[in-house]
Amino acid sequence: MARGLLFLSLAVLMAAFRPSAAAVVSAEPLVASQITVSAQGCETASPGSVSTTISWVPSRRGDQWLDISLFNNRFAPGTFIGLGPFPAETNRFVWSGLRPGLTHFLRINTRSPFGWEPSQSIAFATPACGPDPALPQPNGDFLGLRDRLAAEIAASGLNAAVAVTDLQTGESIDVNGDGSRLPGCTINFFVLLSVVMDLQEGLYGEGEVGDLIARTVWSSNPITARDLLRKTGMGDLGAGLVKVNDLLDLLGLSVSTYDHPPAYPHESLQGSINVLTANEMNRALVALYEARIVEPAWRDYLLNKMMGVKPGLQYLIPAGVGGGVVSHKNGFFADYLGWVDNDAGVVMFDRGGNRYAYAISFFTENVSYKYADIPLGQTVSRLIWQYFSSRYY
């Protein structure tokens, strides 16, 4: 499936070209600055698309272009759209036709007499405005798989949810995928992702965190995950909590919340609980796999680290996979209403020299006794594997 299309149509984009008159500023920066997204809304004339108001302080050193991308890759050639030129004094623009529910990266690039002068980039998530019309609807066989998964979950009597995304086509299915779930240590995936984003930005070296990442994944270790949370907060645990929640917002995950480090409820940000949904977890996995939130090299780094789960924790998703490799993050604990047992990740396999993959997030809670969810989890994973193994052969 072609990826990275930011807009629903070129006609819609060009119709959005509405620069305003410039505001008077007291001092001119060397590059455009103070970029803000001041308003976003779902478009009524173009369902499934978003209109975003962007404001900034121009440098007035030359014509300006607005560069926007779905990829956090320093605006690598061929991965962003540049709109312009705008007059040097322009300081506001309403950009229509953006895709809903996705992370966008934006900068102002000024062509001065001395060459290109890009601003610092900002990141923002567009709101969900119903189904993304750029993504295909699930095919009949995929919908049939959804119905089989729903039947298995219903027959088990367990409180379970699953989301599945075909990473070739973008098709997704789910059963109870929008319901709030207790994530356990599965939510520490976002701590790992935040740390890898820091590594990409050069905030500290891989040697400072590589072993902590490996130990967190190996045994779903909440102690080392908490150390990483403090690291991404630059030594401040509270700042780490805020930063991970900002990452959830950046990914457009409106339900999910990281209130406290798993196993440390007394270190709460808002006196609440941690929350994930299967669909939002899958959306984050898709953003990682498509190298939208980190560059491909760091994407591969994290996926490789997430393969390093110890044998005793391979009993859900990996147990149903008949081949390939699984990069995943477990989450398991005893709640007062029963056991919570989750697993989420990316399954990758090769056929005919090509790499295929799918994202899967499986959640159970209120399980009456320890590991009672294993038969269901393995059945769900096996059915999903069989579907993809037969589709891509």
N, C-alpha and C positions, 0 to 999 in steps of 0.2 A: 504494500500500500504506500502511495506517495505521502511523505510526511512534511511538516513544516509549513503548510499553507496557512497563512495567518488570516486570510480574508475570504469571505464568501464569494465575492466577485470583484473584478477590477472596476466594474461600473459603479458598484456601491462605494468602493474606496475613493474613486475620483469625485463622486458626488459629495464626499465628506470634506473636501478641500475648502475649509472656511477659516483662514487665518484672520486674526483680529488686528486692530490697530495697536500699536505698541503703547505700553505704559511708560511714564517717565521714571527713570531710575536715577539715583543720586550718584552712583559710581558704577563704572563699567568693569565687569570681571574680565579676566583674560580669556576664559572660556565660558560658555553658557553654564548657568548654575541654578540652584534652588528649583530643580525640576519636581513638580508635584502632579499627582493624579487627583484632581479636585472633585470629580463626579463621574460616576459610571451608571449606566442604565441599560435595560433590555430594550431593543428597538421594536416598536410595534409594526413598523412598515416592513421590517425584515426579520421575521421570527427566528430565534436561535442565534442572533448576533447581538453584539454589544457596542454601545457608543461610549467613548471615554474622552473626558476633557483633560487636556494636558496644559500646564502653565509652566513658565520658566523665566528666568532673567537672562536675556540675550547678551552676548559680548559685544554685539554691534561691530564686529571686526570683519564681517562679510556675509554672504548668503548662507543660509542655514538649511540643513537637511534633518529630518527626524528619522532615525534608524530604529527599527523594532524587530525583535526576534523572539522565537519560542525557545531559544537555546542559550544556555549560560556558558558561552564559549568565546567571549571577548569579541563578538561580532566577526567571526571568521567569514571570509568571502563565501558567498553563495548560500549563507544561512540566515540572512536578514533582508528586510526590505527597507530601502531608503526613500523617503518621500520628500521632494523639494524640487527646485530651490524655493525657500521662503525669503522674503526681504530681511535685511539685517536687524530690523527693529521688531519683527514679529515675536510675540511672547505668549501666544495662546493658540491652541488648535483643538478642534473637536474631531476625533478619529473614530469613524464609524466602520462597521463591518468586521470588528474583531471577533474571534472565536470565543465562545463562552467557557468559563470554568477552567481556564488554562493560565499558566504562569507566562508573563511576558517580560522582556528586558528591553529597556528604552534608553537612548542617549540622544543628545543634540550635537550634530557635527557641523562645525562652522568652517567654511572655506575662506580663510583670510589671505592677505597678500603673501603670507609666509607658509601657506600650506594648510592641510586639514588640522583642525583643533577640536578634537572630540571632548565632550563633557564627561564627567563621571556618569556611569549608568545607574539606573534605578530598576527595581523589579516590582511588579505588581501582578495580582491575579484578577482576571475578569470574573464577574459573577456568573453563576449558573443561570441560564435563561432557557431551561428546557433542554431537550436533546440537541446535541451538537450536529447540525446538518452536514458537517464535513465527515462525520463518521457513519459507516454503513450500519444498517439494521442487521441483527443476527440472521443467519441463513436458517432454513428449515431444520436441518440436522442439528444445528447448534441449539435451536429452541427445543428440539426433541431431547437433547442432553439435559437442558434445564429442567424439563418436566420429569426426567428420570431422577435427577438429583433431588427435586422437590419431593418425589414419592419416597425416596430412601430416607430423607430427613423426617418426613411425616411418620413413616413406619417405625422409625427408631424411638419416637417419643421424646427425643432430646431437643433442647433449646439450642439450635444450631443455625449457622448462616454460612453461605459460601458465595464468592464472586470469582468469575473466570473471565480473562481477556485474552483473545487471540492477538499476539503481538505482531503478527504479519498483517492483519487486516484492520485491527482496532475494534472488531466485534466483541461485545461483552454480554454476559448473562449473569444472573444472580438469583439466589433464593434467600429472602430476608436480608438482602444486601444493604438496605438503608437503615436498619435498626441499630441503635447504640449498643455496643458490646463492651464488656470488661476485657481490656487487652492483655493484662499481665505484661510480661517483658517483651511481647511482640512490639509494643509501642517504642521500645528502645531502638528500633530500626531508624527512627527519626533522629536520635542522638548520633548514631553511626553516620547517617547522611549529613548531619550538620558538621560533624568533624571532618568528613571527606571534603565538604565544601570549603572548610577552613584550609585544608591542605592545598586545594586548588588555588586558593587566594594567597598561599604562602604565609599564613599567619603563624605557623609553627611547622616543625619538620616531622616527616613520617616516623622517624625513629623515636619520637616522643610518645606516639600513640599506637603504633602498629601492633605491638604486643597486647595492649589493652583491648584493641578491636578484636584481635584473634581470640582472646580469653572470653570476651563478652559473647561472641558467637559460639564458641566451643561448648560452653555449658549453660548458655543463657544466663550469664553471671550478672546479677544486679549490682554487685559491689563495683566491678570494673566499669559497668555502664554508668554508674554514678560518678566515677572518676572522670570518665569521658564527658559527662554532662558538665562537670566543673571546668574541664579543659576548654570546651567550646564556649563557656562563659568567661573565658580568660581569667580563671581562678575564682570566679564568683558563682556559686551554685544557683543563686536566685537569678542572676543574669543568664545562666544557661537555660533555666526553665523558660524565661521570657523569650530567649532566642529560638528555642525549639517550637514554642507556640507561634512565633512569627513565621517560622518555616512552614508550619501547618497552614497558616493563613496564605503564605506565598504560593503554596500548592493548591490553594482553593478548597481546602478541606474545612467546610463550615461547621461540621458537627464534632469532629475529633478534637480532643483536648488533652494536653500533657500537664496534669496538675502537680504531680510529684514523681520523684524517681520511684519506680516499682520496688517494693519492699521497704520503702521509707515514707509511709503515709504522713508522718509527723512533719516532713519537710514540704508541706503543701503550699502551693502558690495561692490558692483561693479557698482552701478548706473544702475541696470537692473531690471528685474521683477522676481517674483517667478514662478516656472514652475513645473508641475507634468504631468505624463501621467497615464492613467487608468491602463495600464499593469504594470508600475513600482510601482504604489501604491499597486496593488494586490500582487506583488512580496514581498513587505515589510510586508504586512499582513500575507502572507504565512510564512515568516521567523519568525514572532512573534508567530503565532499559533503553529508552529512546534517546538517552544522553541529552535530555533537555535541561536537567537541573545541575548536572556536572558534565564536564567534557568526557569524550569516550574513554580516554586512558584512566580517568578516575572512576568512571562507571565500571570499567572492567576490574579495577582494583577492588571496589566494594563487593561486586558480585563474586569475585574469587575468594575474598575473605568470608563471605556468607556461605560458601561451600564447606567451610571447616567446622561443621557441627559434629559433636561427638556421636559415636554409634548409638548410644542409649537414647538420643533425642531424634532419631530418624524414623520414628514410628507412625507419623501421620502422612504428610505429603510424600516423602521419599519412598515409603513402603508401598505406595500404589503406582509408582513410576517404573515402567519396564525397561527403561534405557535412558541414556542421557545423564545430565547432572542437575542438581537442585541447589539453588542459592536461597536460603530461607532463614527466617527468624521465628523461634518458638516463643510461646508465652504460656506459663502454667502456674497456678497457685490455687489454694483452697480459700474460697469465700464462705461467708456464714450460710449462704444458701446452697452451697455445693462446690464442686470443682470447676475450675476454668481451665480449658485446654485449647490452645490456638496454634496455628502454624500458617505462615504467609511467605510467599517467595515466588521465584521465577524458575520454571523448568525449561531446560534447553537441551536440544538433541539435534544430531546431524543426520541428514539423509541426502544421498547423491551429491555430496560436496557442499550442501547448503545447510545453514544453521536455522533452526526453527525454535520458537519459544512461546510460552504462554505464562501469564501471571495467575496465581491462585491464592485466595485468602480464605481460610477455613477457621471458623470460630465456634466454640461451644462454651456454655456456662450453665450453672445450676445442675451440673452432672452429679447424680446421687452418690456414686462411689468412684474412687480413683481409677482412671483409665477406662471407665465404662464407655467412653466416646471413641475408643480406638477402632472398633469394627466399622463404625460409621465413617470415621475419617479416612480409613484405608479404602473403603468402598467408594467414597466420593472421589478420592484421588485416582483410583484405578479406572473408574468410568471416564473421568476427564482425560487421563492418559490414553485410553483406548480410542477416544474420539480424535485426539490430535495425531496419534500414531497412524490411524487409518486415513486421516485427511491429508497428511503430508508424508507420503511414502516414496 
